[in-house]
């Protein structure tokens, strides 16, 4: 029995030594990478660069704070003037359309 546990301890020490430290930060890419944004989006979020996922979180925070979800259909958002400025001036938007509608506010880098 002790040979089994002893071997297990050795393996655990090796695994612990090879484990990636949580202090090392991963390189952000894709949706997590901050990008320059359009003037309308700058006005909404208050920053010059932001990642797409943070932008969507801020939009949802605005929706929840101002109770803009349609009570009858929670998947629809009734846009106020602030949201209309970044969501192509639409009065109602479905929750799944948000990421597509904000794509124009993240111009591609050249």
VMD Tcl script that draws the C-alpha trace (Angstrom):
set ca {
  {0.00 0.00 0.00}
  {2.72 2.47 0.92}
  {4.40 1.93 -2.48}
  {1.17 2.98 -4.21}
  {0.73 6.12 -2.13}
  {4.43 6.92 -2.36}
  {4.30 6.71 -6.14}
  {1.18 8.84 -6.14}
  {2.93 11.53 -4.08}
  {5.81 11.62 -6.55}
  {3.43 12.01 -9.47}
  {1.51 14.78 -7.68}
  {4.75 16.69 -6.98}
  {5.75 16.45 -10.64}
  {2.30 17.65 -11.75}
  {2.42 20.53 -9.29}
  {5.84 21.59 -10.58}
  {4.65 21.51 -14.20}
  {1.38 23.34 -13.51}
  {1.03 26.82 -14.96}
  {1.10 29.50 -12.36}
  {-2.15 31.53 -12.10}
  {-0.03 34.70 -12.02}
  {0.95 34.22 -15.67}
  {-1.53 36.09 -17.80}
  {-2.77 34.52 -21.01}
  {-2.45 36.45 -24.24}
  {-5.82 37.94 -25.11}
  {-7.08 37.47 -28.65}
  {-10.33 37.58 -30.59}
  {-13.31 38.75 -28.56}
  {-11.17 39.30 -25.45}
  {-8.68 41.64 -27.11}
  {-9.37 45.37 -26.69}
  {-10.00 47.14 -30.02}
  {-10.42 50.77 -30.99}
  {-14.12 51.64 -31.25}
  {-16.38 54.08 -33.09}
  {-17.27 57.51 -31.64}
  {-20.85 56.37 -30.88}
  {-19.57 53.37 -28.92}
  {-17.00 55.59 -27.16}
  {-19.83 57.78 -25.95}
  {-21.78 54.76 -24.69}
  {-18.93 53.00 -22.84}
  {-16.73 55.97 -21.99}
  {-13.46 54.43 -23.24}
  {-11.46 54.58 -26.46}
  {-10.63 50.86 -26.59}
  {-12.67 47.93 -25.32}
  {-13.12 44.23 -26.05}
  {-16.33 42.94 -27.60}
  {-17.31 40.83 -24.62}
  {-16.93 43.79 -22.25}
  {-19.03 45.94 -24.62}
  {-21.80 43.34 -24.61}
  {-21.64 43.12 -20.81}
  {-21.98 46.90 -20.57}
  {-24.96 46.86 -22.94}
  {-26.66 44.18 -20.80}
  {-25.88 46.13 -17.65}
  {-27.59 49.18 -19.22}
  {-30.58 47.06 -20.28}
  {-31.04 45.54 -16.80}
  {-30.47 48.84 -14.98}
  {-33.07 50.70 -17.07}
  {-35.48 47.71 -17.32}
  {-35.51 47.72 -21.11}
  {-36.42 44.07 -21.62}
  {-39.92 43.48 -22.98}
  {-41.90 41.97 -20.07}
  {-43.95 39.78 -22.40}
  {-40.93 38.49 -24.36}
  {-37.68 38.69 -22.37}
  {-35.66 38.00 -25.53}
  {-36.59 41.42 -26.91}
  {-35.04 44.68 -25.81}
  {-36.88 47.97 -26.17}
  {-34.11 50.43 -27.04}
  {-33.85 53.85 -25.41}
  {-32.06 56.75 -27.12}
  {-28.67 55.72 -25.76}
  {-29.00 52.17 -27.14}
  {-30.44 53.37 -30.43}
  {-27.23 55.30 -31.04}
  {-25.19 52.08 -31.13}
  {-27.81 49.59 -32.38}
  {-28.54 51.16 -35.79}
  {-31.45 53.28 -34.50}
  {-33.76 50.29 -34.03}
  {-36.66 50.47 -31.58}
  {-36.58 46.76 -30.67}
  {-33.72 44.30 -30.84}
  {-33.62 40.59 -30.08}
  {-30.91 39.61 -27.61}
  {-29.15 37.42 -30.16}
  {-28.78 40.31 -32.63}
  {-26.70 42.50 -30.32}
  {-23.30 41.03 -31.16}
  {-23.97 41.40 -34.89}
  {-25.20 44.97 -34.55}
  {-22.18 46.17 -32.58}
  {-19.71 44.65 -35.07}
  {-19.70 47.87 -37.10}
  {-18.40 49.75 -34.04}
  {-15.21 47.65 -34.02}
  {-13.37 48.58 -37.23}
  {-10.72 46.16 -38.43}
  {-7.12 47.15 -37.83}
  {-5.04 47.61 -40.95}
}
mol new
graphics top color blue
foreach p $ca { graphics top sphere $p radius 0.5 }
foreach p [lrange $ca 0 end-1] q [lrange $ca 1 end] { graphics top cylinder $p $q radius 0.2 }
display resetview
